[in-house]
Amino acid sequence: MPKDLKQWVQLEGEDVYFRPLLAKSKTSRGNVFIVGINPATPMKRADFQDMNEYIELLYNRSRFMERMQEVRIRDGKSSLSRTRIGLNEFVRDLEAKSHGVIEVIETNVNAWPTKSAKCLSLPKNKQAAVYGAQIFKRVFFHYKPSVLIVHSKQALGELLTFLEIEKLNPSVTFDSNVRLVDWIAADPITFTYEDGTIGTIFCSKHFMYHGHVGHSFQPLKEQVLSVFEQ
């Protein structure tokens, strides 16, 4: 658990907490990241007793889901979106199949939660959006994941740009003309940490298509598991 996490989750003038990550526990290895654009369910400071409660929930995935459901129902939404249901099942199944080797961190290239990713590009939101992107860098270098699963073309583009800026030598350069389905079908993308360790990126279709079983996601799970069997 990052020691300075309290400094990451709030920005003066914002009534919504930033969401740097979501993990099963404080001791989670974070050797696999699941990376999206940004959190889709804003949760306000007023939804929690204090910042400490919020941070505790970030490291207790099951309790965080309970609170998220409460907030969504209060706001007139379904208890969990199709994307969240699929993501929860994917994480549960992947961790179970690894027999304790894989411990997932859910994160985003931008930690600022908004109802739509389009909000990140609005001029009035520049300060919060810039801050949210800086948080991803801190989370990434704290855990240094072996595998990143990216489930958005936009998130992939921002991740590859980030890796290039940090001089981690991604094996490909992002091409916005390439469809997500073709990124998924292509070979895994690699990059290199400063100490020479190789990281691997897999592209995934949207988790709303996973459902409770996720048959079509089994090849992706097998690819991720194979990285840890080498």
N, C-alpha and C positions, 0 to 999 in steps of 0.2 A: 504494500500500500504506500503510495507516495506520501512523504511526510508533509508536503505543503499543499495537499489537496484542498484544504479550506480556502486557500487563496485562489483556487481555480474555479470554484463553483458559483461565485457571484461577482457582479460588476456594478459599481456604483451607478444608480439611476435605473437599474433593471429590476423588475419585480419578479422575474422568472429565474429560477436556478439554472445554471449551465449544467449539462450532463456529460462529464468527461468520459465516463465508462460505466459499465454494469457488469458485475462479477458474482460468482456464487459465494465467495467468501473473501476475507481480507488476505488470506494466504494463497489465493489463486495465482498460478504461475503466469497466466496470460501468454502462453506460448502459441496460442491461436487467436488472432483478432478477426472479428466479423465487422466489416467496415461499410457504413452507409454514408449518405450525404450529411444529414443532421437529424436529431431526434424529432419525431413528429407529434409528440404529446407534451406541450409546455406544462410545467408544474411550478406553481407560484410559491414564493416563500411562505405565503399565508397558509399553504396546504400542509405545512409542517410546524412542529413545535419550535424548532430552531434548526440551524445549519447542521448541528451534530446529528440530529435525527435523520436528516436527508442523506448525509454521508454514510451513516450506518446502513441505510437502505440500499445505497449504491453497491455495497458489498454483501448484500443478501438478496439474491435475485428473486427468490420466491416471495419474500415480504414486499419487495419493490413492486412486483406484479399485482399484489393485493392492493397496494395503495394506488397504483395506476388505474386499476379497475374502478376504484371508488371515485377517482377524479373524472374518469371518462363518463361514468354513469351520471354523476352530478351535472356534467356538462351536456347531457342529453345524447351521448354516444353509446354504441355497443360496449360491452365490458372490455372486449379486446378486439382489435382489428384483425382481419385475415392475415395481414403481414406479421403481426405480433404472434398470433397463434402458430404460424408456420415457423417463425424464427425460434420460438420457445422449443418446439418439437425438434427442430434441427439441432439445436445446442444440446438438448437432453440426450438425443440419440448418438450424436458424435462423441460426447464425453463418455457415455456408457460403453460404446464400442471400443474406446481406447483403453478401457480398464484402468482409468485413473491417470493415464499419461497426459492426456489433453485437458487443459483447463482454459476455457474460453473467456475472453474479454470482449464484450460488445462495445463498440465505439463508433465514432463518425469523424469524417474529415473536418466537420465543424460541430462543436459541442453546444451551440446555441439552439435550443428547441424552438421551432416555429410550426405553425399549422401547415405551411407550404414551404418547400425549399426555395421557391421564387422570392420569398421574403429576404433571403440572404443577400440578394443583389440590389435591394432598394437602397438608394442613397441615404435615407434617414436611418438605416440600420447598419451603416458602415462600421461604426465603433464596435458594436456587439458582434458583428460577423467576423471582423479582424481578430477580435479577442478569442472567439470560438475556434478559429483556425489555429491560433497559437497553442491552445490547450491540447489539440491533437498531437502536436509536435512533442509536448511534454510527456503525454501518455505513451507515445510510441517509443521514445528513447528511455523511458523508465523500464518498460517491459521487454523491449527488443524482441518482438514476436518472431518465431520461426516461420509461421504461415499467416498470411492475410487472405481472407475471403471477402471479395468486394462484390456487392450486389447492386451496383448502379453504374451506368456508363459515366455519368458525371463524377461520381466518387472515384472511379478508376482514373479519370483524367487528372483530377486534383491530387490523387495519391502519387501518380507517376511524376507530376510536376514537383511535388514535395520531395520525392526521392532524388530527383535531378538537382534541385536546389541544395540539398544536403550532401550532394556528391556521393550517393550510395549506388551509383551506376546501374540503374534499371536496364534490363536486357532489351527493352523496346522503348520507343518513343510513342507517346499517345497520338493517335490519329482519330480525330472526331468523325471522319468519314466512314470509319469501320463500325459496323453495327455491333451491338452488345452480343448478339447471338454468335457473331464471328469471333469476338474476343473470347467467349466461352469455349468455342470449339478449338481455338488455337492452343498451342503448348503453354504450360504455366510460365509466368513471368518471374524472373529472378532478379535479385539485387544483392549487394554485398555490404555488410557492416564494416566499420573501420578495422575491426580485428580479423577480417577475412571470412567471417561466418556468412553463409549464404542464406538469404531469406527467399521465400517462395510466395507468389501471389496467384490465387485462383479466382477467376471471374465466375459469378453465379447469376442465374436468373432471379427474378424477384421472389422473395420468400412467401409472398401471398399465394404462390402456386404449390407450396409444400404441403399444406393441410396437416392433418394429424398423422399421416403415414409417410408421405414423401418418397414414393417409389422412384420418381424421376430424379431425385437428389442423391440416390445411393452411389452413383459413379463419382460424384464430387466428394462424398464422405470417404470413399475408398481411396481416392487420390490423396486426400489430406492425411489419412491414416498411414499411407505408404511412406510419407515423408518421415514419419517418426519410427518407421521400421528399418530405415537405412542404417 
